């Protein structure tokens, strides 16, 4: 059974860093694309980054470009989202998602069939 489990969320001060992990099971990460999404209270889900391990293609939303870095470790079957220079507006529940794709990736939620349960990130002093 295909599963994704996020971890690494928590409370951090503005300007701080967190690294989110997305452990996958039931499939080989190298054949899938991974997307990271977030949803703040009262707001729509936002696609913030994606990666295709096959071709190294990555996408970042403007809101996180230059501050967040997406990566995968196909040996550990885990994807990561390194988040630096965090801001209060980054506060949200963060989700990872996966799907099969030939080349490239998308930050559109409709492009993903498999989702994790989410992890809360709170940026506050």
N, C-alpha and C positions, 0 to 999 in steps of 0.2 A: 504494500500500500504506500502510495506516494505521500510523504509528509514533509512539511517545512516547520521549523521551530525557531523563532527569534529569541534572542537574549541580548543582554548588555545595556538595556535601557536603565534609566534612573534619573536622579535629580543632579543637576550640574549648574554651576554659576555661569552667568554670561561670560563669554570669552573662553570657556572651558572646552574640553573634548570628551567624546565618547566613541567607542567602537561597537557597533551592533554586529551581531553574528546571526547567520541564518543557516542552521544545520539541516541538511536535506537527507532523506532516507527513502528507499524504495525506487530510486533512479540514480543514474550516473550524471552528476552535475555537468560534466563536460559536454553533454549532448543537449543541454537546455540553456535558455536564457533566463537571467534573473533580473527582476525589477524590484526596486524599493519605492514604496509609497508611504504617504503619511496623511493622517486625517486629524485635524484640530476640531475641538468642539464647535458645532454650528457651521462647519465649513465642509466643502466637498473634498473627497479624497484627491490628493495631488500626487502625480507621478513625479518623482524627483531624480531617479537615476535608473539606468539599466546597463547590463553587460552581456555580451555574447562571448563565451569562452572560446568558441571555434575561431573567430576572426579578431578577437580583442576589441571589437567595436563597443564603444561606450557612449552614453548620452547623459547629460546633466541638465536639470532645469536651471533657468537663470537664477532662481532664488537660492541655489546651493552651489553654483559653479564657483570653483576656486576655493571652496571651504570643505566640501565633501569629496571623498574618493571611494569608488566602488571597486571591489576586487573579488576574486574567487581563488580558492585552494582546492583543486580537483582531487588531490590526494586525501584531504580531510573531508571532501564533499561538503564544503562550507563556503558560503558567500559572506562578505563583510561590507559594512559601510562605515568608513572612518569619517567622523564628523568633528571638524575643528572650528574654532571661532564661533561657537554656538551663540545664538541670539534668543531672546524670549519668544520671538515669533517662530522659532523652530519647535516650540512645544507642541507635541502631537503624539498620537499613537502611530508607531511606525510598523509597516508590514513589508514582508518580502513575498514575492510571487515568482512562479516559474511556469515556463511553457516551452514547447519544442519550436524551434525556428531555424531556418536554414542559415541566413546571414543577417547581421544587424540585430537591432532590438528596438523596442518601443516603450515609451512611458505611458501609453494608454492602457488603462486597467482592463479594457476589453480584450487585450492581447494575451491575457494570462488566465489559465484554467485552474491553477493550483495556488493556494494562499496559506500563509501562516496565520497564527492567532493574534499577532501584534505584540508590541512591547512599548510601554509608555516612556516617553522622553519629556522631561520637564526642565526647562531652562529658567532659573529664577535665582535672585539674590536673597 
